[in-house]
Amino acid sequence: MRVLLVYPRFPQTFWSFDRAVSLMGHRVLLPPLGLITVAALLPQSWEFRLVDCNARQVEEAEWQWADLVILSAMVVQKRDLAQQIGLAKQHGRPVAVGGPFATSTPDAAELAGVDYLVLDEGEITLPLLVEALQQGQRQGRFTAAGEKPDISTSPIPRFDLLDLNAYAMMAVQFSRGCPFQCEFCDIIVLYGRKPRTKTPDQMIAELAAIQQLNWRGEVFLVDDNFIGNKRNVKRLLIELAAWQRRESFPFSFSTEASIDLASDGELLNLMTDSGFNRVFLGIETPDSASLASASKHQNTRSPLLEAVDTITAKGLLVMAGFILGFDGETAGAGQRIVDFVNQSGIPLAMVGILQALPNTALWHRLDREQRLLRVDTEFDAGIQTNLLNFVPTRPMAEIAHEFIEAFDELYEPSNYLKRIHYYSTKLGSQQRQIRPSFQGFFAHLKSPAALAGVLTLFWNQGVRRNSRWLFWRYLLETIVQRPQVLDQYLWMAVLNEHFLEYRSVVRQQVSSQLDWSRSHLPELVGA
C-alpha cells in the first residue's frame, strides 16, 4: 500500500506567526504530529509520503503514486480539507479522513465524498481501517465507541517523513485529556477528563529520534494541559532533566498548562531544570464572573496576576489566551483584558472571540437555548477573528469593536516593545540556575535566509519605524543588564513583525463580518 499523507492549510491566525517564521528561515511553525503518528501506527511494510500543504502543494506525480490518501484536520482547517479531498477524488484516489474535525463533526458537508472516516484516537481505529482495506471494503466509518487507548503503547512518530528544515519548532506529545470542565473547551470531548500519559522512556526515545535526524532547537509539547497528571509529569521531568544534561541540552521546550502550575514550586523547578522556556496559559479573562459562568473555576482560586508573576520569576515566559463574549460579560471587557496584559507584562496575549465548538458543553447548552447561529459561511468556529457563532448576551457589535481596539492597542509597535522590555526585567529573576537559552532564537541562525531575516528585523524595527529608538534602547539594555534572557527577548521582538501585519488582518476580517451581520442579522448586532 502506498499512502499519501496530506495536511491541509491553515488560514492566517494569531498562532501562524507567518512573517516571523519566514524571517527565521522557515516556512511553517509546527509539523503535523498527528499524521506522522498515523504513519507510525500503520503497517510499516507500507510506503508513505507526507505533504504539509502549509509548506508546499501536492504534486501531480504524488497523486498518481498514491493507492490511498489520508488526511487529518482541525476545525480551523476544514475549508482546505474539503479542497484536498476534492483533488484526491478528481485523481480517482480513495480517501480516509480522521482527526479532531472529523471526530467532532463526522457528518459535516466538508467530508462529503470521503471513503473512510477514521474517528476518535488512531491507536484503536486505524487497525480497523487496515482490516477493512485488507478485506477489500471500499468504505467504512470506524469509531472507538467511547474507548480511550493506553498511549504508553503508541509508537515513535515517523519524524523521518518530515522536511525538517521547513519547521521553526518540532512537536511531541506526552499526554491526552484534561481534568477540568471548561464549558467552551472541546479537549475533554475528544480525549476525556482522565489525562493519559506516555512513559518517560517513550518521550526520551522520541526526542532521541529527533536528535538523530540532526534537528536542534525548540520542541513544543502539544499537550492541551501538560500538567493534567502531575505525578506522571514529575516522573518525566526528572528523567528529562538528566537526559538533557547528558546530551548538553539539545532542545528547549514549550507547552500548554493550566494556571495551577503556579501553586507547585517543585513542578516549576523541574520544568526549568529540564529546559522549558515558555508556557501557554488559558487565562481567558480577568473577570471572575465570566470565569465562573464558563466553569473555569481553576482560574478563580488564586489571584491571576500573582500566578503569572510566580511562573515568570521561575524563568518560564508566559503566553496567554483571552476571550471576549462570555455570557453576562459587561461593557469594557476588552479594555480590562488590555489592562491586565499590561500590568502582568505578558508578551504574547492572544485575544479571541468566543465560539461554540461542536459537541462541547457550551454548544449543547446554547443549542437547548436555541441560541446557536447556523450561518456556516460567515461564522466558522476555530478562527480567532471570527465573530460569535451564537446569540450573545450583549450586542455583537460592541464585542467586535472591543476586540479590534484591544488587539490594536496591545500590538501597536511601541506598546509591544515597552511590554516585552518590562516583562524581560521580571523573567527568571528568581531562577536558581541562570542558564542562557540558545535553542530559541539563535538556533535558527544557520542559513543565509535566517541571517537575512535578522537584518530585516533590525532594518524594520531599528530604522524604518517611529519606535526605532525604543528598539535600540531596550535591546542594548537587555544585552548589558540581562544577557541571560537575550534569546527570549529577540524571539519576542521578531514576533512583532507578525503581529504588526496581523493587526490589519484582525481589523479587516472582523469589520467585514460585522458589515455582513448588519445586513443579515441586524437584531444581534446592536450599536
ZALUMNU-562853 format. One record per residue (C-alpha): x, y, z. Coordinates in nm, 2 decimals, decimal comma, padded with zeros to 4 digits. Example, Ala and Ser with C-alpha at 12.3 -4.5 7.8 and 13.67 -1.06 7.14 Angstrom:
2
@px=01,23	py=-00,45	pz=00,78
@px=01,37	py=-00,11	pz=00,71
***
This chain:
527
@px=00,00	py=00,00	pz=00,00
@px=00,13	py=00,34	pz=-00,10
@px=-00,01	py=00,60	pz=00,13
@px=-00,01	py=00,98	pz=00,07
@px=-00,05	py=01,17	pz=00,40
@px=-00,18	py=01,52	pz=00,33
@px=-00,21	py=01,80	pz=00,59
@px=-00,45	py=02,09	pz=00,49
@px=-00,36	py=02,46	pz=00,50
@px=-00,44	py=02,68	pz=00,80
@px=-00,58	py=03,02	pz=00,74
@px=-00,37	py=03,31	pz=00,88
@px=-00,42	py=03,32	pz=01,25
@px=-00,26	py=03,46	pz=01,56
@px=-00,05	py=03,15	pz=01,60
@px=00,06	py=03,11	pz=01,24
@px=00,34	py=03,36	pz=01,30
@px=00,38	py=03,38	pz=00,92
@px=00,61	py=03,68	pz=00,89
@px=00,82	py=03,58	pz=01,19
@px=00,87	py=03,22	pz=01,08
@px=00,97	py=03,34	pz=00,74
@px=01,23	py=03,58	pz=00,89
@px=01,38	py=03,29	pz=01,08
@px=01,43	py=03,09	pz=00,76
@px=01,14	py=02,85	pz=00,78
@px=00,80	py=02,80	pz=00,61
@px=00,58	py=02,67	pz=00,89
@px=00,58	py=02,69	pz=01,27
@px=00,49	py=02,33	pz=01,36
@px=00,48	py=01,99	pz=01,18
@px=00,17	py=01,77	pz=01,15
@px=00,24	py=01,55	pz=01,45
@px=-00,09	py=01,37	pz=01,41
@px=-00,02	py=01,24	pz=01,06
@px=00,34	py=01,12	pz=01,14
@px=00,19	py=00,94	pz=01,43
@px=-00,07	py=00,78	pz=01,20
@px=00,22	py=00,67	pz=00,97
@px=00,38	py=00,50	pz=01,27
@px=00,06	py=00,32	pz=01,36
@px=00,00	py=00,18	pz=01,02
@px=00,18	py=-00,13	pz=00,88
@px=00,55	py=-00,04	pz=00,84
@px=00,57	py=-00,25	pz=00,52
@px=00,36	py=00,02	pz=00,35
@px=00,52	py=00,31	pz=00,18
@px=00,45	py=00,67	pz=00,30
@px=00,49	py=01,02	pz=00,16
@px=00,39	py=01,33	pz=00,35
@px=00,28	py=01,66	pz=00,21
@px=00,22	py=01,95	pz=00,45
@px=00,02	py=02,20	pz=00,24
@px=00,13	py=02,48	pz=00,47
@px=00,48	py=02,43	pz=00,33
@px=00,40	py=02,32	pz=-00,03
@px=00,13	py=02,18	pz=-00,26
@px=00,08	py=01,82	pz=-00,35
@px=00,25	py=01,74	pz=-00,68
@px=00,07	py=01,57	pz=-00,97
@px=00,31	py=01,27	pz=-00,95
@px=00,23	py=01,23	pz=-00,58
@px=-00,15	py=01,20	pz=-00,65
@px=-00,07	py=00,94	pz=-00,92
@px=00,17	py=00,75	pz=-00,69
@px=-00,08	py=00,70	pz=-00,41
@px=-00,30	py=00,40	pz=-00,35
@px=-00,47	py=00,57	pz=-00,06
@px=-00,48	py=00,94	pz=00,06
@px=-00,51	py=01,00	pz=00,43
@px=-00,59	py=01,35	pz=00,57
@px=-00,63	py=01,48	pz=00,92
@px=-00,75	py=01,83	pz=01,02
@px=-00,87	py=02,05	pz=01,30
@px=-01,19	py=02,26	pz=01,25
@px=-00,99	py=02,57	pz=01,15
@px=-00,85	py=02,37	pz=00,85
@px=-01,19	py=02,25	pz=00,72
@px=-01,20	py=02,47	pz=00,41
@px=-00,87	py=02,34	pz=00,27
@px=-00,95	py=01,99	pz=00,39
@px=-01,26	py=02,00	pz=00,16
@px=-01,04	py=02,12	pz=-00,13
@px=-00,78	py=01,85	pz=-00,08
@px=-01,05	py=01,58	pz=-00,06
@px=-01,19	py=01,71	pz=-00,39
@px=-00,84	py=01,69	pz=-00,55
@px=-00,79	py=01,34	pz=-00,43
@px=-01,13	py=01,23	pz=-00,57
@px=-01,05	py=01,41	pz=-00,90
@px=-00,75	py=01,18	pz=-00,93
@px=-00,96	py=00,88	pz=-00,85
@px=-00,79	py=00,80	pz=-00,52
@px=-00,97	py=00,66	pz=-00,22
@px=-00,97	py=00,90	pz=00,08
@px=-00,95	py=00,84	pz=00,45
@px=-01,00	py=01,13	pz=00,69
@px=-00,96	py=01,15	pz=01,07
@px=-00,85	py=01,40	pz=01,33
@px=-01,04	py=01,64	pz=01,56
@px=-01,27	py=01,79	pz=01,30
@px=-01,39	py=01,46	pz=01,16
@px=-01,43	py=01,32	pz=01,51
@px=-01,64	py=01,61	pz=01,64
@px=-01,85	py=01,66	pz=01,32
@px=-01,84	py=01,33	pz=01,11
@px=-02,15	py=01,44	pz=00,91
@px=-02,01	py=01,78	pz=00,81
@px=-02,06	py=01,88	pz=00,45
@px=-01,68	py=01,92	pz=00,40
@px=-01,64	py=01,54	pz=00,45
@px=-01,88	py=01,45	pz=00,16
@px=-01,71	py=01,20	pz=-00,07
@px=-01,48	py=01,06	pz=00,19
@px=-01,45	py=00,68	pz=00,16
@px=-01,32	py=00,60	pz=00,51
@px=-01,39	py=00,81	pz=00,83
@px=-01,14	py=00,71	pz=01,09
@px=-01,27	py=00,88	pz=01,41
@px=-01,15	py=00,90	pz=01,76
@px=-00,79	py=00,81	pz=01,85
@px=-00,59	py=00,62	pz=01,59
@px=-00,44	py=00,36	pz=01,83
@px=-00,79	py=00,20	pz=01,83
@px=-00,94	py=00,29	pz=01,50
@px=-00,65	py=00,27	pz=01,25
@px=-00,63	py=-00,11	pz=01,29
@px=-01,00	py=-00,12	pz=01,19
@px=-00,92	py=00,07	pz=00,88
@px=-00,63	py=-00,17	pz=00,79
@px=-00,86	py=-00,47	pz=00,84
@px=-01,12	py=-00,32	pz=00,62
@px=-00,87	py=-00,24	pz=00,34
@px=-00,73	py=-00,60	pz=00,36
@px=-01,09	py=-00,73	pz=00,32
@px=-01,14	py=-00,52	pz=00,02
@px=-01,40	py=-00,29	pz=00,17
@px=-01,44	py=00,03	pz=-00,03
@px=-01,59	py=00,24	pz=00,25
@px=-01,64	py=00,25	pz=00,62
@px=-01,68	py=00,45	pz=00,94
@px=-01,46	py=00,34	pz=01,23
@px=-01,51	py=00,46	pz=01,59
@px=-01,37	py=00,37	pz=01,93
@px=-01,72	py=00,35	pz=02,08
@px=-01,60	py=00,56	pz=02,38
@px=-01,29	py=00,36	pz=02,45
@px=-00,97	py=00,55	pz=02,52
@px=-00,63	py=00,39	pz=02,43
@px=-00,33	py=00,34	pz=02,65
@px=-00,09	py=00,58	pz=02,48
@px=00,20	py=00,42	pz=02,66
@px=00,19	py=00,17	pz=02,37
@px=00,19	py=00,43	pz=02,10
@px=00,50	py=00,41	pz=01,87
@px=00,76	py=00,68	pz=01,79
@px=00,61	py=00,91	pz=01,53
@px=00,77	py=00,90	pz=01,18
@px=00,98	py=01,22	pz=01,21
@px=01,18	py=01,09	pz=00,91
@px=00,89	py=01,18	pz=00,68
@px=00,92	py=01,55	pz=00,76
@px=01,11	py=01,81	pz=00,57
@px=01,27	py=01,93	pz=00,90
@px=01,41	py=02,25	pz=00,75
@px=01,05	py=02,37	pz=00,69
@px=00,97	py=02,40	pz=01,06
@px=01,06	py=02,66	pz=01,32
@px=00,97	py=02,41	pz=01,60
@px=00,94	py=02,04	pz=01,64
@px=00,64	py=01,87	pz=01,82
@px=00,59	py=01,58	pz=02,05
@px=00,30	py=01,47	pz=02,28
@px=00,32	py=01,34	pz=02,63
@px=-00,04	py=01,33	pz=02,74
@px=-00,40	py=01,34	pz=02,62
@px=-00,70	py=01,47	pz=02,82
@px=-00,76	py=01,73	pz=03,09
@px=-00,91	py=01,70	pz=03,44
@px=-01,11	py=02,03	pz=03,42
@px=-01,45	py=02,10	pz=03,28
@px=-01,43	py=02,44	pz=03,10
@px=-01,76	py=02,48	pz=02,92
@px=-01,62	py=02,60	pz=02,59
@px=-01,34	py=02,35	pz=02,55
@px=-01,35	py=02,05	pz=02,32
@px=-01,05	py=01,87	pz=02,46
@px=-01,24	py=01,68	pz=02,72
@px=-01,50	py=01,59	pz=02,45
@px=-01,22	py=01,45	pz=02,22
@px=-00,98	py=01,30	pz=02,48
@px=-01,17	py=01,27	pz=02,81
@px=-01,11	py=01,41	pz=03,16
@px=-00,86	py=01,14	pz=03,27
@px=-00,52	py=01,25	pz=03,15
@px=-00,34	py=00,96	pz=02,99
@px=00,04	py=00,98	pz=02,95
@px=00,33	py=00,82	pz=02,78
@px=00,63	py=00,69	pz=02,99
@px=00,95	py=00,88	pz=03,04
@px=01,13	py=00,62	pz=02,83
@px=00,89	py=00,68	pz=02,54
@px=00,94	py=01,05	pz=02,55
@px=01,31	py=01,03	pz=02,56
@px=01,31	py=00,78	pz=02,28
@px=01,11	py=01,03	pz=02,07
@px=01,35	py=01,31	pz=02,15
@px=01,64	py=01,09	pz=02,07
@px=01,48	py=01,01	pz=01,73
@px=01,46	py=01,38	pz=01,65
@px=01,82	py=01,44	pz=01,77
@px=01,94	py=01,16	pz=01,54
@px=01,79	py=01,34	pz=01,25
@px=02,02	py=01,63	pz=01,34
@px=01,74	py=01,86	pz=01,44
@px=01,81	py=02,11	pz=01,72
@px=01,61	py=02,38	pz=01,88
@px=01,27	py=02,42	pz=02,04
@px=01,03	py=02,14	pz=02,09
@px=00,66	py=02,21	pz=02,16
@px=00,48	py=01,95	pz=02,38
@px=00,13	py=01,98	pz=02,22
@px=-00,05	py=01,85	pz=02,53
@px=-00,36	py=02,06	pz=02,59
@px=-00,27	py=02,06	pz=02,96
@px=00,08	py=01,93	pz=03,02
@px=00,03	py=01,92	pz=03,39
@px=-00,30	py=01,74	pz=03,40
@px=-00,14	py=01,44	pz=03,56
@px=00,12	py=01,60	pz=03,79
@px=00,26	py=01,28	pz=03,93
@px=00,35	py=01,14	pz=03,59
@px=00,48	py=01,48	pz=03,47
@px=00,72	py=01,50	pz=03,75
@px=00,84	py=01,15	pz=03,68
@px=00,90	py=01,25	pz=03,32
@px=01,08	py=01,58	pz=03,41
@px=01,33	py=01,41	pz=03,65
@px=01,43	py=01,18	pz=03,37
@px=01,42	py=01,45	pz=03,10
@px=01,65	py=01,68	pz=03,30
@px=01,91	py=01,41	pz=03,34
@px=01,89	py=01,33	pz=02,97
@px=01,92	py=01,70	pz=02,87
@px=02,23	py=01,73	pz=03,09
@px=02,39	py=01,42	pz=02,93
@px=02,32	py=01,55	pz=02,58
@px=02,43	py=01,91	pz=02,66
@px=02,07	py=02,05	pz=02,62
@px=02,00	py=01,99	pz=02,25
@px=01,64	py=02,12	pz=02,30
@px=01,44	py=02,38	pz=02,48
@px=01,07	py=02,32	pz=02,54
@px=00,74	py=02,50	pz=02,54
@px=00,39	py=02,37	pz=02,62
@px=00,04	py=02,45	pz=02,75
@px=-00,07	py=02,42	pz=03,11
@px=-00,34	py=02,52	pz=03,35
@px=-00,27	py=02,81	pz=03,58
@px=-00,25	py=02,60	pz=03,89
@px=00,11	py=02,54	pz=03,77
@px=00,19	py=02,85	pz=03,98
@px=00,10	py=02,67	pz=04,30
@px=00,35	py=02,39	pz=04,26
@px=00,70	py=02,52	pz=04,31
@px=00,86	py=02,17	pz=04,27
@px=00,70	py=02,13	pz=03,93
@px=00,81	py=02,48	pz=03,82
@px=01,17	py=02,40	pz=03,92
@px=01,16	py=02,06	pz=03,74
@px=01,04	py=02,23	pz=03,42
@px=01,31	py=02,50	pz=03,42
@px=01,58	py=02,24	pz=03,51
@px=01,46	py=02,03	pz=03,21
@px=01,49	py=02,32	pz=02,96
@px=01,14	py=02,46	pz=02,95
@px=01,14	py=02,82	pz=02,83
@px=00,77	py=02,90	pz=02,76
@px=00,43	py=02,80	pz=02,87
@px=00,08	py=02,90	pz=02,74
@px=-00,19	py=02,96	pz=02,99
@px=-00,56	py=02,98	pz=02,92
@px=-00,64	py=03,29	pz=03,14
@px=-00,94	py=03,38	pz=02,93
@px=-01,05	py=03,69	pz=03,12
@px=-00,97	py=03,88	pz=03,44
@px=-01,35	py=03,90	pz=03,51
@px=-01,42	py=03,64	pz=03,78
@px=-01,79	py=03,63	pz=03,70
@px=-01,72	py=03,53	pz=03,34
@px=-01,47	py=03,26	pz=03,45
@px=-01,74	py=03,12	pz=03,68
@px=-02,01	py=03,13	pz=03,41
@px=-01,77	py=02,93	pz=03,18
@px=-01,69	py=02,67	pz=03,45
@px=-01,32	py=02,79	pz=03,45
@px=-01,32	py=02,76	pz=03,83
@px=-00,94	py=02,68	pz=03,85
@px=-00,87	py=03,03	pz=03,74
@px=-01,07	py=03,18	pz=04,04
@px=-00,88	py=03,01	pz=04,32
@px=-00,59	py=03,24	pz=04,34
@px=-00,50	py=03,59	pz=04,21
@px=-00,42	py=03,57	pz=03,84
@px=-00,15	py=03,84	pz=03,84
@px=00,03	py=03,67	pz=04,12
@px=00,02	py=03,34	pz=03,94
@px=00,17	py=03,49	pz=03,62
@px=00,45	py=03,66	pz=03,83
@px=00,53	py=03,34	pz=04,01
@px=00,57	py=03,14	pz=03,68
@px=00,76	py=03,43	pz=03,52
@px=01,00	py=03,46	pz=03,81
@px=01,10	py=03,09	pz=03,77
@px=01,22	py=03,16	pz=03,41
@px=00,92	py=03,05	pz=03,21
@px=00,79	py=03,30	pz=02,96
@px=00,41	py=03,32	pz=02,99
@px=00,19	py=03,32	pz=02,68
@px=-00,18	py=03,35	pz=02,74
@px=-00,52	py=03,33	pz=02,58
@px=-00,81	py=03,57	pz=02,64
@px=-01,17	py=03,55	pz=02,52
@px=-01,44	py=03,81	pz=02,47
@px=-01,81	py=03,72	pz=02,45
@px=-01,89	py=03,52	pz=02,76
@px=-02,25	py=03,52	pz=02,89
@px=-02,31	py=03,81	pz=03,13
@px=-02,00	py=03,99	pz=03,02
@px=-02,02	py=04,36	pz=03,07
@px=-01,91	py=04,65	pz=02,86
@px=-01,54	py=04,73	pz=02,88
@px=-01,42	py=04,37	pz=02,90
@px=-01,17	py=04,43	pz=02,61
@px=-01,01	py=04,72	pz=02,79
@px=-00,99	py=04,51	pz=03,12
@px=-00,80	py=04,25	pz=02,92
@px=-00,56	py=04,51	pz=02,79
@px=-00,51	py=04,65	pz=03,14
@px=-00,44	py=04,30	pz=03,28
@px=-00,19	py=04,22	pz=03,00
@px=-00,01	py=04,55	pz=03,05
@px=00,00	py=04,51	pz=03,43
@px=00,13	py=04,15	pz=03,40
@px=00,36	py=04,23	pz=03,11
@px=00,25	py=03,91	pz=02,92
@px=00,42	py=03,95	pz=02,58
@px=00,21	py=03,71	pz=02,37
@px=-00,16	py=03,77	pz=02,46
@px=-00,39	py=03,60	pz=02,22
@px=-00,73	py=03,77	pz=02,22
@px=-01,02	py=03,60	pz=02,05
@px=-01,40	py=03,60	pz=02,03
@px=-01,58	py=03,31	pz=02,20
@px=-01,72	py=03,04	pz=01,96
@px=-01,91	py=02,73	pz=02,05
@px=-01,72	py=02,43	pz=01,92
@px=-01,91	py=02,13	pz=01,82
@px=-02,04	py=01,90	pz=02,09
@px=-01,89	py=02,10	pz=02,38
@px=-02,09	py=02,17	pz=02,69
@px=-02,13	py=02,53	pz=02,56
@px=-02,26	py=02,40	pz=02,23
@px=-02,52	py=02,18	pz=02,38
@px=-02,64	py=02,45	pz=02,63
@px=-02,67	py=02,71	pz=02,35
@px=-02,85	py=02,45	pz=02,13
@px=-03,10	py=02,39	pz=02,41
@px=-03,15	py=02,77	pz=02,45
@px=-03,19	py=02,80	pz=02,07
@px=-02,90	py=03,05	pz=02,05
@px=-02,67	py=02,87	pz=01,80
@px=-02,63	py=03,05	pz=01,47
@px=-02,65	py=02,81	pz=01,17
@px=-02,46	py=03,05	pz=00,94
@px=-02,17	py=02,84	pz=00,84
@px=-02,03	py=03,06	pz=00,57
@px=-01,97	py=03,36	pz=00,80
@px=-01,92	py=03,22	pz=01,15
@px=-01,68	py=02,93	pz=01,12
@px=-01,55	py=02,81	pz=01,46
@px=-01,19	py=02,80	pz=01,54
@px=-01,05	py=03,12	pz=01,39
@px=-00,98	py=03,40	pz=01,64
@px=-01,10	py=03,67	pz=01,41
@px=-01,45	py=03,52	pz=01,35
@px=-01,75	py=03,66	pz=01,53
@px=-01,95	py=03,46	pz=01,78
@px=-02,15	py=03,17	pz=01,62
@px=-02,43	py=03,21	pz=01,87
@px=-02,65	py=03,49	pz=02,01
@px=-02,45	py=03,68	pz=02,28
@px=-02,59	py=03,85	pz=02,59
@px=-02,47	py=04,19	pz=02,47
@px=-02,46	py=04,34	pz=02,13
@px=-02,23	py=04,16	pz=01,89
@px=-02,10	py=04,50	pz=01,75
@px=-01,99	py=04,60	pz=02,10
@px=-01,79	py=04,28	pz=02,14
@px=-01,64	py=04,32	pz=01,79
@px=-01,53	py=04,68	pz=01,84
@px=-01,38	py=04,59	pz=02,18
@px=-01,18	py=04,31	pz=02,02
@px=-01,05	py=04,53	pz=01,74
@px=-00,95	py=04,80	pz=01,98
@px=-00,79	py=04,56	pz=02,23
@px=-00,58	py=04,39	pz=01,97
@px=-00,48	py=04,71	pz=01,81
@px=-00,36	py=04,86	pz=02,14
@px=-00,18	py=04,55	pz=02,25
@px=00,02	py=04,52	pz=01,93
@px=00,09	py=04,88	pz=01,84
@px=00,47	py=04,86	pz=01,79
@px=00,57	py=05,10	pz=02,07
@px=00,33	py=04,94	pz=02,32
@px=00,46	py=04,59	pz=02,23
@px=00,82	py=04,69	pz=02,27
@px=00,75	py=04,85	pz=02,61
@px=00,57	py=04,54	pz=02,72
@px=00,84	py=04,29	pz=02,62
@px=01,11	py=04,51	pz=02,78
@px=00,91	py=04,53	pz=03,11
@px=00,85	py=04,16	pz=03,10
@px=01,21	py=04,07	pz=03,04
@px=01,31	py=04,26	pz=03,36
@px=01,10	py=04,01	pz=03,55
@px=01,18	py=03,69	pz=03,36
@px=01,38	py=03,45	pz=03,55
@px=01,48	py=03,69	pz=03,83
@px=01,44	py=03,41	pz=04,09
@px=01,58	py=03,13	pz=03,89
@px=01,81	py=02,91	pz=04,09
@px=02,04	py=02,85	pz=03,80
@px=02,08	py=03,12	pz=03,53
@px=02,13	py=02,93	pz=03,21
@px=02,13	py=03,12	pz=02,88
@px=01,89	py=02,96	pz=02,63
@px=02,03	py=02,93	pz=02,28
@px=01,76	py=02,70	pz=02,15
@px=01,50	py=02,96	pz=02,08
@px=01,60	py=03,25	pz=01,85
@px=01,97	py=03,18	pz=01,79
@px=01,91	py=02,81	pz=01,69
@px=01,75	py=02,94	pz=01,37
@px=02,06	py=03,14	pz=01,26
@px=02,21	py=02,86	pz=01,05
@px=02,11	py=02,96	pz=00,70
@px=02,16	py=03,27	pz=00,47
@px=01,78	py=03,32	pz=00,48
@px=01,77	py=03,34	pz=00,86
@px=02,06	py=03,58	pz=00,87
@px=01,89	py=03,79	pz=00,61
@px=01,58	py=03,78	pz=00,83
@px=01,77	py=03,92	pz=01,12
@px=01,89	py=04,21	pz=00,91
@px=01,53	py=04,27	pz=00,80
@px=01,43	py=04,27	pz=01,17
@px=01,69	py=04,53	pz=01,25
@px=01,60	py=04,74	pz=00,95
@px=01,23	py=04,73	pz=01,01
@px=01,24	py=04,79	pz=01,39
@px=01,56	py=04,98	pz=01,42
@px=01,54	py=05,21	pz=01,12
@px=01,21	py=05,23	pz=00,95
@px=00,96	py=05,26	pz=01,23
@px=00,89	py=05,55	pz=01,47
@px=00,96	py=05,31	pz=01,76
@px=01,32	py=05,26	pz=01,65
@px=01,47	py=05,45	pz=01,95
@px=01,28	py=05,22	pz=02,19
@px=01,40	py=04,92	pz=01,99
@px=01,77	py=05,01	pz=02,02
@px=01,74	py=05,13	pz=02,38
@px=01,57	py=04,81	pz=02,51
@px=01,79	py=04,58	pz=02,31
@px=02,11	py=04,74	pz=02,44
@px=01,97	py=04,73	pz=02,80
@px=01,90	py=04,36	pz=02,76
@px=02,24	py=04,28	pz=02,62
@px=02,42	py=04,47	pz=02,91
@px=02,19	py=04,41	pz=03,20
@px=02,01	py=04,07	pz=03,13
@px=02,21	py=03,88	pz=02,87
@px=02,06	py=03,55	pz=03,00
@px=01,73	py=03,65	pz=02,85
@px=01,86	py=03,79	pz=02,53
@px=01,75	py=03,49	pz=02,33
@px=01,39	py=03,52	pz=02,46
@px=01,39	py=03,90	pz=02,41
@px=01,49	py=03,87	pz=02,04
@px=01,23	py=03,59	pz=01,99
@px=00,96	py=03,82	pz=02,12
@px=01,09	py=04,11	pz=01,91
@px=01,08	py=03,91	pz=01,58
@px=00,72	py=03,82	pz=01,65
@px=00,64	py=04,18	pz=01,64
@px=00,67	py=04,15	pz=01,26
@px=00,39	py=03,91	pz=01,25
@px=00,17	py=04,10	pz=01,50
@px=00,21	py=04,42	pz=01,31
@px=00,07	py=04,25	pz=00,99
@px=-00,19	py=04,06	pz=01,18
@px=-00,34	py=04,38	pz=01,33
@px=-00,46	py=04,47	pz=00,98
@px=-00,60	py=04,12	pz=00,93
@px=-00,80	py=04,15	pz=01,26
@px=-00,94	py=04,49	pz=01,17
@px=-01,03	py=04,39	pz=00,81
@px=-01,18	py=04,05	pz=00,89
@px=-01,38	py=04,15	pz=01,19
@px=-01,51	py=04,47	pz=01,03
@px=-01,62	py=04,28	pz=00,71
@px=-01,80	py=04,02	pz=00,92
@px=-01,97	py=04,29	pz=01,12
@px=-02,09	py=04,46	pz=00,80
@px=-02,23	py=04,12	pz=00,68
@px=-02,40	py=04,08	pz=01,02
@px=-02,57	py=04,42	pz=01,00
@px=-02,73	py=04,31	pz=00,67
@px=-02,82	py=03,96	pz=00,77
@px=-02,86	py=03,96	pz=01,15
@px=-02,94	py=04,32	pz=01,24
@px=-03,12	py=04,23	pz=01,56
@px=-02,80	py=04,07	pz=01,70
@px=-02,55	py=04,34	pz=01,61
@px=-02,67	py=04,63	pz=01,82
@px=-02,50	py=04,97	pz=01,81
***
